[in-house]
Amino acid sequence: MKHPLNGILASAFLLSGSLYAADLPPTAEEQKALTPKAVLDQLMAGNARYAEGKLANPNIEKRLKATSTGQFPKAYILSCVDSRVPVEMVFDQGIGDVFVGRVAGNIESVEQLGSVEFATKAAGAKLVMVLGHEACGAVKGACDHVKMGNLTALLAEIEPAVNAVEGFEEDQENSKNPEFVAAVIEKNVRMTVADLRKRSEVLSELEKNGDIMIVGGVYDLDDGKVTLLDIAE
């Protein structure tokens, strides 16, 4: 049973969310007290600040010192490598706040699965977010069935999402159709979330126990906002 004081600490930690990114990163006690929902709320509040151009002071010098002997991040964000999606900035987070895994098309490779398991089970992160983004080049490549070196195998991981999208004529199912691309991007995020649960007993068990939450979202390149997807377990 979780101690009721943890909820109080988590609430107090969340209430400081508007200034959180300017403070020091989480301590072990603060990380433990946080709930998955509180972490999600903090990230989305940070994204609102980012979209409004009101990023907090990153306090780099103090954060470097605070994290030199350990780290207690609150979330793992699985994102695309796209240079237009600076993950920590997108959520107004600083050094020591979040783990970030990046791979073209934000897919759940074995390496990413292991990294997420480490971040949550071993290092205590409370939230896992799969973050897709508008106009993803990897998704476009998968839509067009591009073949190029090692990229071929990576894009093959996205093709199930391409094949799962319905409602388009065959000649519309390509990168020239922005509506189709957007549908595949969202489907790819949803399928990645499902695959994290399916391919990792560690993550599935942690989520069932309420220790973590696994969510998905899509980043808009035009306004910088992240839209959470309604993903049922």
C-alpha positions as CSV (number, residue, x, y, z in Angstrom):
1,M,0.0,0.0,0.0
2,K,1.3,3.4,-0.9
3,H,1.8,5.8,2.0
4,P,-0.8,8.7,2.0
5,L,2.1,11.1,2.5
6,N,3.3,10.3,-1.0
7,G,0.1,11.7,-2.5
8,I,0.6,14.9,-0.5
9,L,4.2,15.3,-1.6
10,A,3.2,14.6,-5.2
11,S,0.4,17.2,-5.1
12,A,2.8,19.8,-3.6
13,F,5.4,18.9,-6.3
14,L,2.7,19.3,-9.0
15,L,1.6,22.7,-7.7
16,S,5.0,24.0,-8.3
17,G,4.8,22.9,-11.9
18,S,4.6,26.4,-13.3
19,L,8.1,27.1,-12.0
20,Y,9.3,23.5,-12.0
21,A,11.7,23.6,-15.0
22,A,13.6,26.5,-13.3
23,D,14.2,24.4,-10.1
24,L,16.5,21.5,-9.5
25,P,15.7,18.1,-11.1
26,P,13.8,15.6,-9.0
27,T,15.4,14.0,-6.0
28,A,14.9,10.4,-5.2
29,E,12.2,11.2,-2.6
30,E,10.4,13.6,-5.0
31,Q,10.5,11.1,-7.9
32,K,9.1,8.4,-5.6
33,A,6.3,10.6,-4.4
34,L,5.1,11.5,-7.9
35,T,2.2,9.7,-9.5
36,P,2.2,8.9,-13.3
37,K,-0.7,11.4,-13.7
38,A,1.2,14.1,-11.9
39,V,4.1,13.6,-14.3
40,L,1.9,13.8,-17.3
41,D,0.3,17.0,-16.0
42,Q,3.7,18.5,-15.5
43,L,4.8,17.7,-19.0
44,M,1.7,19.0,-20.6
45,A,1.9,22.2,-18.5
46,G,5.5,22.5,-19.8
47,N,4.4,22.1,-23.4
48,A,1.8,24.9,-22.9
49,R,4.6,27.2,-21.7
50,Y,6.8,26.1,-24.7
51,A,4.0,26.8,-27.2
52,E,3.5,30.2,-25.7
53,G,7.2,31.0,-25.9
54,K,7.5,31.2,-22.1
55,L,10.2,28.6,-21.3
56,A,11.7,28.7,-17.8
57,N,15.3,29.3,-17.0
58,P,17.1,25.9,-17.5
59,N,19.4,26.7,-14.5
60,I,22.2,24.6,-16.2
61,E,25.0,25.2,-13.7
62,K,22.9,24.1,-10.7
63,R,21.4,21.2,-12.5
64,L,24.9,19.9,-13.7
65,K,26.0,19.9,-10.1
66,A,22.8,18.3,-8.8
67,T,22.9,15.4,-11.3
68,S,26.7,14.8,-11.2
69,T,26.2,12.1,-8.5
70,G,22.9,10.6,-9.6
71,Q,19.7,11.0,-11.6
72,F,16.0,10.5,-10.8
73,P,14.1,11.4,-14.0
74,K,10.3,11.3,-14.0
75,A,9.5,10.2,-17.5
76,Y,10.8,8.4,-20.6
77,I,9.9,10.0,-23.9
78,L,10.3,7.9,-27.1
79,S,10.5,10.4,-29.9
80,C,11.6,10.6,-33.5
81,V,15.1,11.9,-34.4
82,D,13.6,14.9,-36.3
83,S,15.6,18.0,-35.5
84,R,12.4,20.1,-35.4
85,V,11.2,18.3,-32.2
86,P,13.7,19.2,-29.4
87,V,12.1,17.0,-26.8
88,E,13.3,18.6,-23.6
89,M,12.4,22.0,-24.9
90,V,9.0,20.8,-26.1
91,F,8.0,20.0,-22.5
92,D,10.1,22.8,-20.9
93,Q,12.2,20.3,-19.0
94,G,15.9,20.5,-18.0
95,I,18.9,18.4,-17.2
96,G,17.9,15.4,-15.0
97,D,14.1,15.7,-15.7
98,V,13.4,13.1,-18.4
99,F,15.0,10.2,-20.3
100,V,14.8,10.7,-24.1
101,G,15.0,7.9,-26.6
102,R,15.2,8.9,-30.2
103,V,14.8,6.8,-33.4
104,A,13.4,7.7,-36.8
105,G,9.7,7.0,-36.7
106,N,9.6,6.6,-32.9
107,I,9.5,2.8,-33.1
108,E,10.0,0.3,-30.3
109,S,13.2,-1.5,-31.2
110,V,14.7,-4.0,-28.8
111,E,17.2,-1.4,-27.8
112,Q,14.4,1.1,-27.0
113,L,12.5,-1.6,-25.1
114,G,15.5,-2.3,-22.9
115,S,16.1,1.4,-22.4
116,V,12.5,2.0,-21.3
117,E,12.6,-1.0,-19.0
118,F,15.8,0.4,-17.4
119,A,14.3,3.9,-17.1
120,T,11.1,2.7,-15.3
121,K,11.9,-0.5,-13.5
122,A,15.5,0.3,-12.5
123,A,15.6,4.1,-12.5
124,G,12.0,4.9,-11.2
125,A,10.5,6.9,-14.1
126,K,6.7,7.1,-13.7
127,L,5.6,7.9,-17.3
128,V,6.3,6.6,-20.8
129,M,5.3,8.7,-23.7
130,V,5.5,7.8,-27.4
131,L,5.8,11.1,-29.2
132,G,5.1,11.2,-32.9
133,H,5.1,14.4,-35.0
134,E,3.5,16.0,-37.9
135,A,5.0,15.4,-41.4
136,C,7.3,12.6,-40.1
137,G,9.9,11.8,-42.8
138,A,10.2,8.2,-41.7
139,V,6.5,7.7,-41.9
140,K,6.5,9.3,-45.4
141,G,9.2,6.9,-46.4
142,A,7.2,3.9,-45.1
143,C,4.1,5.2,-47.0
144,D,6.1,5.2,-50.2
145,H,7.8,1.8,-49.4
146,V,11.3,3.4,-49.7
147,K,14.2,1.0,-49.9
148,M,17.7,2.3,-48.9
149,G,20.4,0.5,-47.0
150,N,19.6,-0.1,-43.4
151,L,16.7,2.4,-43.6
152,T,14.8,-0.4,-45.3
153,A,14.6,-2.5,-42.2
154,L,13.6,0.5,-40.0
155,L,10.8,1.6,-42.4
156,A,9.5,-2.0,-42.4
157,E,8.7,-1.5,-38.7
158,I,6.3,1.4,-39.6
159,E,4.6,-0.4,-42.5
160,P,2.1,-2.2,-40.3
161,A,0.7,1.2,-39.4
162,V,0.6,2.1,-43.1
163,N,-1.4,-1.1,-43.8
164,A,-3.7,-0.6,-40.9
165,V,-5.0,2.8,-41.9
166,E,-8.4,2.6,-43.7
167,G,-10.6,4.9,-45.7
168,F,-8.3,5.9,-48.5
169,E,-8.2,4.8,-52.1
170,E,-5.0,3.0,-53.2
171,D,-3.7,6.0,-55.2
172,Q,-4.1,8.2,-52.1
173,E,-1.9,6.0,-49.9
174,N,1.4,7.8,-50.3
175,S,3.4,10.7,-48.9
176,K,1.9,13.2,-51.3
177,N,-1.4,12.9,-49.4
178,P,-1.0,14.8,-46.1
179,E,-4.3,13.4,-44.6
180,F,-3.0,9.8,-45.2
181,V,0.4,10.7,-43.7
182,A,-1.3,12.2,-40.6
183,A,-3.4,9.1,-40.2
184,V,-0.4,6.8,-40.4
185,I,1.5,9.0,-37.9
186,E,-1.2,8.7,-35.4
187,K,-1.7,5.0,-36.1
188,N,2.0,4.4,-35.7
189,V,2.0,6.0,-32.2
190,R,-1.0,4.0,-31.1
191,M,0.6,0.7,-32.4
192,T,3.9,1.6,-30.7
193,V,2.1,2.1,-27.4
194,A,0.4,-1.3,-27.8
195,D,3.6,-3.0,-28.8
196,L,5.4,-1.6,-25.7
197,R,2.8,-3.3,-23.6
198,K,2.8,-6.5,-25.7
199,R,6.5,-6.9,-26.1
200,S,7.6,-6.0,-22.5
201,E,6.2,-8.0,-19.6
202,V,8.2,-5.6,-17.4
203,L,6.3,-2.5,-18.7
204,S,3.0,-4.3,-18.8
205,E,3.3,-5.3,-15.1
206,L,4.4,-1.9,-14.0
207,E,1.4,-0.3,-15.7
208,K,-1.1,-2.8,-14.3
209,N,0.3,-2.1,-10.8
210,G,-0.2,1.6,-11.3
211,D,3.5,2.3,-11.1
212,I,3.7,3.8,-14.6
213,M,1.5,5.2,-17.3
214,I,2.1,4.6,-21.0
215,V,0.6,7.3,-23.3
216,G,1.0,8.6,-26.8
217,G,0.9,12.0,-28.4
218,V,1.6,13.9,-31.6
219,Y,3.6,17.1,-31.9
220,D,2.4,19.8,-34.2
221,L,5.3,21.5,-36.1
222,D,3.3,24.6,-36.7
223,D,2.3,25.6,-33.2
224,G,4.5,23.4,-31.0
225,K,1.6,21.8,-29.2
226,V,1.4,18.1,-28.2
227,T,-2.0,16.5,-28.6
228,L,-2.5,13.4,-26.4
229,L,-4.1,10.4,-28.0
230,D,-6.9,8.6,-26.2
231,I,-5.3,5.2,-26.0
232,A,-7.1,2.5,-24.1
233,E,-5.2,-0.3,-22.5
